[in-house]
């Protein structure tokens, strides 16, 4: 036996696990959780009133009730992509050039002139908008850094940050001011480890749409503190008044912006899982960030290639009437939701102006001792009336609940009739 053999045996012993109990999950996996699940698990649909069909106003999927469907042209574009035969292999990690060029052209239309036009080099495709958000957070922040995110806000933001060890600092949105951001509170959160401000406009869960003026005020904060913007604009142009949506990148030449979007909601195909990042950087501050995004793209090697192959046609040739009809349908549902719930005592509804959601405030003290917060309200509503809404605590907004306004009017009418009866039974002066 050589002198090296005992040393090798000793090292082998050190590497050998002492028992199966040493197998454990990673720290990143164990700190990952979805806040919605922790709350919704308390609302068991099996406990719904069996004498009344369940009406789920809780799921942010526009396809659930079957009344909202993508355009036939979108489906045909997918068929052509399949039959083409050239989109079955690996694409470039950032996506097919043709698909990225189509996205760049679509976003360039928002500029009044072509000085700020995007190119395919400014676009990275991702696995859904959530994948795009994941990449943005990953490229801008290290473990221990922090990101400013809205409250109420989409719970996935915190889930993604927790997984990466990024701290989340919540700036409030003011309900009585059409859910505009509290800019003073935002400034107070910023410190030397803040890496970006995340904006969601139009908003999930609020259904709000920021004005041009308010976006410019947020950009002033970003410029003052040299912070880039992550703009979650998955609901871009899904507004109830034409021209009310203004993308963040359109309003600045100085603040670098990572805009995320996708086809999930506007084209009513959330299961197709294609999203993107559009890089707006007129001053060259994102030189290294661009390199980082390119590297991150190689982890997954891009989203579904069949959908990528269909993207140019979908984005360029889908009839305008499809977009108009969808927005008109959502506006009708939003107006009806506001009108009906405004008349229910004990509830305070804030008119939605875009996206697919409505937030409703609860006067908790007016509903008796059984209802102490939004979770108990939602739980009893489910048990007694088989109407499923998401408690506001899912979005860090207690004593509110969120409604998805996508169902057909007849289904909304039935749901609001039941909600009204529930509140009438329990309301106390």
C-alpha positions in Angstrom: 0.0 0.0 0.0 1.4 3.4 -1.0 1.5 6.4 1.3 -1.2 8.0 -0.8 -3.8 5.2 -0.2 -4.4 5.8 3.6 -4.9 9.5 2.8 -7.4 8.7 0.0 -9.3 6.3 2.3 -9.5 8.9 5.0 -10.8 11.5 2.5 -13.4 8.9 1.3 -14.6 8.4 4.9 -15.0 12.2 5.4 -17.1 12.4 2.2 -19.3 9.5 3.2 -22.7 10.5 4.7 -23.1 9.1 8.3 -26.8 8.2 7.7 -29.7 8.7 5.3 -31.0 11.4 7.7 -28.3 13.7 6.3 -30.2 14.1 3.0 -32.0 17.4 3.2 -33.6 20.0 0.9 -31.7 23.0 -0.2 -32.0 26.3 1.7 -33.4 28.0 -1.4 -36.1 25.4 -1.8 -37.2 25.6 1.8 -37.5 29.3 1.9 -39.7 29.3 -1.2 -43.4 29.5 -0.5 -46.5 31.0 -2.1 -48.3 33.3 0.3 -51.6 32.7 -1.5 -51.4 29.0 -0.8 -50.9 29.5 3.0 -54.1 31.5 3.1 -56.2 29.8 0.5 -55.6 26.4 2.1 -57.9 27.7 4.9 -60.6 28.0 2.3 -61.5 24.4 1.4 -63.8 24.3 -1.6 -65.1 20.9 -0.3 -66.8 22.9 2.5 -68.8 25.0 0.0 -72.6 24.9 0.2 -73.5 21.7 -1.8 -76.9 23.1 -2.7 -75.4 25.9 -4.7 -72.9 25.4 -7.6 -69.5 26.8 -6.9 -68.7 30.1 -8.5 -64.9 30.6 -8.4 -64.1 34.3 -8.7 -60.6 33.6 -7.3 -58.6 32.3 -10.3 -56.7 34.8 -12.5 -57.2 32.6 -15.6 -59.4 34.2 -18.2 -60.2 30.8 -19.8 -61.9 29.2 -16.8 -65.5 29.9 -17.8 -65.2 29.4 -21.5 -66.7 32.7 -22.5 -63.4 34.3 -23.3 -61.4 32.6 -26.0 -58.5 33.5 -28.2 -59.0 34.5 -31.8 -59.3 31.9 -34.5 -56.4 33.6 -36.2 -54.1 33.0 -33.2 -55.0 29.3 -33.2 -54.4 29.1 -37.0 -51.0 30.7 -36.5 -50.1 28.0 -34.1 -51.3 25.3 -36.5 -49.1 26.8 -39.2 -46.1 26.9 -36.8 -46.6 23.2 -36.1 -47.0 22.3 -39.8 -43.9 24.4 -40.8 -41.7 21.8 -39.3 -38.9 24.2 -38.6 -39.7 25.1 -35.0 -39.2 21.7 -33.3 -35.6 22.1 -32.3 -33.7 24.4 -29.9 -33.9 28.1 -30.6 -31.3 30.7 -29.6 -31.2 30.9 -25.8 -32.8 34.4 -26.0 -35.4 33.2 -28.6 -35.8 33.1 -32.3 -34.6 36.3 -34.0 -37.9 36.6 -35.9 -39.9 36.4 -32.7 -37.7 38.9 -30.9 -37.9 41.3 -33.9 -41.7 41.1 -33.8 -41.8 42.0 -30.1 -39.3 44.8 -30.6 -41.5 46.3 -33.4 -44.6 46.0 -31.3 -43.0 47.9 -28.4 -41.4 50.5 -30.8 -44.8 51.6 -31.9 -45.3 53.3 -28.5 -42.6 55.9 -29.4 -43.6 59.1 -31.1 -40.6 58.7 -33.3 -38.1 56.0 -34.1 -35.2 57.5 -32.1 -36.0 55.1 -29.3 -37.0 52.1 -31.4 -36.1 48.6 -30.1 -34.3 45.9 -32.0 -34.2 42.1 -31.5 -31.1 42.7 -29.4 -33.2 44.4 -26.8 -35.6 41.4 -26.3 -35.1 38.2 -24.3 -37.9 35.5 -24.5 -38.7 33.6 -21.3 -41.0 30.9 -20.0 -44.1 33.1 -19.4 -44.1 36.5 -17.7 -43.2 34.8 -14.4 -40.0 33.5 -16.0 -39.2 37.0 -17.3 -39.7 38.4 -13.8 -37.5 35.7 -12.3 -34.7 36.6 -14.7 -35.0 40.4 -14.0 -34.7 39.8 -10.3 -31.9 37.4 -10.7 -29.9 39.8 -12.9 -30.3 42.9 -10.7 -30.0 41.6 -7.1 -27.7 39.4 -5.1 -28.7 37.6 -1.9 -29.2 40.2 0.9 -30.1 43.0 -1.5 -33.6 44.3 -1.6 -36.3 45.2 -4.2 -39.2 47.6 -3.7 -42.5 46.0 -4.6 -46.1 47.2 -4.3 -48.7 46.3 -1.7 -51.2 45.1 -2.5 -49.3 43.3 -5.1 -48.9 40.0 -7.0 -47.7 37.4 -4.4 -45.2 35.8 -6.9 -42.9 38.8 -6.5 -42.1 37.9 -2.9 -42.0 34.2 -3.7 -39.3 34.8 -6.4 -37.3 37.1 -4.1 -37.5 34.7 -1.1 -36.2 31.9 -3.2 -33.1 34.0 -4.2 -32.6 35.4 -0.7 -33.5 38.9 -1.9 -35.4 41.0 0.7 -38.7 42.5 -0.3 -39.6 46.0 0.9 -43.2 46.9 0.3 -44.3 50.4 -0.8 -48.1 51.0 -0.2 -50.6 51.7 -2.9 -53.3 54.1 -1.6 -56.8 52.7 -2.1 -58.7 56.0 -1.9 -56.4 57.5 -4.5 -57.1 54.9 -7.2 -54.3 52.8 -5.9 -51.5 55.2 -6.7 -48.1 54.6 -5.0 -47.2 56.4 -1.8 -44.0 58.0 -3.0 -43.0 59.3 0.4 -43.2 55.8 1.8 -41.3 54.5 -1.2 -38.4 56.9 -0.6 -38.2 56.0 3.1 -37.7 52.3 2.1 -34.6 52.9 -0.1 -31.2 52.1 1.3 -27.7 51.2 0.0 -28.8 47.7 -0.9 -31.9 48.6 -2.8 -31.5 47.4 -6.4 -34.7 48.2 -8.2 -38.3 49.5 -8.0 -40.9 47.0 -9.4 -44.1 48.5 -10.9 -47.1 46.5 -11.9 -49.3 48.5 -14.3 -52.2 47.8 -15.0 -52.4 46.1 -11.7 -53.1 42.7 -10.3 -54.9 42.6 -7.9 -56.1 46.2 -8.0 -57.4 46.6 -11.6 -55.9 50.1 -11.5 -54.1 52.0 -14.2 -51.4 54.6 -13.4 -51.7 58.0 -15.1 -48.9 59.4 -17.1 -48.3 62.0 -14.4 -48.0 59.4 -11.7 -45.5 57.2 -13.7 -43.4 60.3 -14.3 -43.4 61.0 -10.5 -42.2 57.4 -9.9 -39.5 57.9 -12.5 -38.3 61.0 -10.6 -37.8 58.9 -7.5 -35.9 56.2 -9.6 -33.7 58.9 -11.1 -33.0 60.6 -7.8 -31.8 57.3 -6.3 -30.3 55.8 -9.5 -32.6 52.8 -9.4 -33.7 50.9 -12.4 -37.4 50.0 -12.9 -38.8 46.5 -13.4 -42.1 47.2 -15.2 -44.6 44.3 -15.0 -46.8 45.2 -17.9 -48.4 41.8 -18.6 -51.8 43.6 -18.8 -50.5 46.3 -21.2 -53.3 47.9 -23.2 -56.0 45.9 -21.4 -57.7 49.0 -20.2 -61.3 50.2 -20.3 -60.6 53.7 -21.7 -58.5 54.0 -24.8 -55.1 55.6 -24.4 -55.0 55.4 -20.6 -52.1 52.9 -20.5 -48.7 54.4 -20.9 -45.6 52.2 -20.8 -42.9 53.3 -18.4 -40.2 53.2 -21.0 -42.0 55.7 -23.1 -41.6 58.4 -20.5 -37.8 58.3 -19.8 -34.5 58.7 -21.6 -32.4 58.4 -18.4 -33.9 55.6 -16.1 -33.1 52.1 -17.4 -36.2 49.9 -17.6 -36.7 46.2 -17.8 -40.2 45.7 -19.2 -41.8 42.3 -18.9 -44.8 41.1 -20.8 -46.2 38.1 -22.6 -49.2 36.6 -24.5 -50.9 35.0 -21.5 -53.6 37.5 -20.7 -54.2 39.7 -23.7 -54.4 36.7 -26.1 -56.2 34.5 -23.5 -53.6 31.7 -23.6 -51.9 31.5 -20.2 -50.9 27.9 -20.7 -48.7 28.6 -23.7 -46.0 30.0 -21.4 -44.3 32.6 -23.5 -43.2 35.9 -22.0 -40.4 38.4 -22.6 -38.1 41.1 -21.3 -37.6 44.3 -23.3 -34.5 46.3 -22.3 -34.8 50.1 -22.4 -31.4 51.7 -21.8 -30.7 54.9 -23.7 -27.7 55.8 -21.6 -25.9 52.4 -21.6 -26.2 51.7 -17.9 -27.3 48.2 -18.5 -24.3 47.0 -20.4 -23.4 44.3 -17.8 -27.1 43.6 -17.1 -27.6 42.7 -20.8 -24.7 40.3 -20.6 -26.2 38.8 -17.4 -29.6 38.3 -19.0 -27.9 36.5 -21.9 -26.2 34.2 -19.5 -29.4 33.5 -17.5 -31.2 32.7 -20.7 -28.9 29.7 -21.2 -30.2 28.1 -18.1 -33.6 27.2 -19.7 -32.7 27.7 -23.4 -35.9 29.7 -24.1 -39.6 29.0 -24.0 -41.8 26.9 -26.3 -40.4 27.1 -29.8 -43.7 26.3 -31.5 -45.3 29.4 -29.9 -42.2 31.4 -30.8 -42.6 30.4 -34.5 -46.2 31.7 -34.4 -45.4 35.0 -32.5 -44.7 37.3 -35.5 -48.1 36.5 -37.0 -49.9 36.7 -33.7 -48.4 40.0 -32.8 -48.6 41.6 -36.3 -51.8 40.2 -37.8 -54.4 39.5 -35.1 -57.4 41.7 -36.0 -57.8 44.8 -33.9 -61.4 43.8 -33.4 -60.2 41.0 -31.1 -58.5 43.4 -28.7 -61.4 45.8 -28.8 -63.9 43.1 -28.1 -61.9 41.7 -25.2 -61.5 45.1 -23.6 -65.2 46.0 -24.1 -66.2 42.7 -22.5 -63.9 43.3 -19.5 -65.2 46.9 -19.2 -68.8 45.7 -19.2 -68.0 43.2 -16.4 -66.0 45.9 -14.5 -68.8 48.4 -14.7 -71.4 45.9 -13.6 -69.2 44.7 -10.7 -68.8 48.3 -9.5 -72.5 49.1 -9.8 -73.7 46.0 -8.0 -71.2 45.9 -5.2 -71.5 49.6 -4.6 -75.0 49.0 -3.4 -74.1 46.3 -0.9 -73.9 47.7 2.7 -70.7 46.9 4.5 -68.6 46.7 1.3 -66.6 49.4 -0.4 -65.6 48.7 -4.0 -62.9 50.6 -6.0 -63.7 50.9 -9.7 -61.4 48.9 -11.8 -59.9 50.6 -14.8 -57.9 47.8 -16.4 -56.7 44.2 -16.2 -59.2 41.5 -14.9 -59.6 42.3 -11.2 -61.5 44.3 -8.7 -60.6 44.9 -5.0 -63.4 45.2 -2.5 -63.0 46.6 1.1 -64.9 45.0 4.0 -66.2 47.0 7.0 -65.3 44.1 9.2 -66.9 45.5 12.4 -70.3 45.6 10.7 -70.7 41.8 10.2 -70.8 40.3 13.7 -68.4 38.4 15.8 -67.8 35.5 13.4 -66.2 37.8 10.8 -63.0 39.2 12.2 -61.1 39.8 9.0 -61.0 39.1 5.2 -60.1 35.5 5.6 -63.1 34.7 7.9 -65.4 36.7 5.6 -64.2 34.7 2.5 -64.4 31.4 4.3 -68.0 31.9 5.5 -69.0 33.3 2.0 -67.7 30.1 0.5 -69.3 27.8 3.1 -72.7 29.5 2.9 -73.0 30.8 -0.7 -70.4 28.8 -2.6 -68.8 31.9 -3.9 -65.0 31.7 -3.9 -63.0 35.0 -3.6 -59.4 35.6 -2.6 -58.8 37.3 0.8 -56.8 40.5 0.6 -54.2 39.1 2.9 -53.0 37.1 -0.2 -51.8 40.4 -1.5 -50.8 41.9 1.9 -54.0 44.0 2.0 -56.1 42.9 5.0 -59.9 43.5 5.1 -60.2 43.5 1.3 -61.0 40.7 -1.1 -60.2 40.3 -4.8 -62.7 39.4 -7.5 -61.8 38.1 -11.0 -64.3 39.8 -13.4 -63.8 37.4 -16.3 -67.0 35.2 -15.9 -70.0 35.8 -18.2 -72.5 38.4 -16.9 -75.1 35.8 -15.9 -72.5 34.1 -13.7 -71.4 37.4 -12.1 -75.0 38.3 -11.5 -75.6 35.1 -9.6 -72.4 35.5 -7.6 -73.3 39.1 -6.6 -76.8 38.1 -5.7 -75.4 35.5 -3.3 -72.8 38.0 -2.0 -75.6 40.5 -1.4 -77.7 38.0 0.5 -74.7 36.9 2.6 -74.0 40.5 3.6 -77.7 41.3 4.3 -77.9 38.4 6.7 -74.9 39.4 8.6 -74.8 43.2 8.4 -75.4 45.0 11.7 -75.8 48.7 12.3 
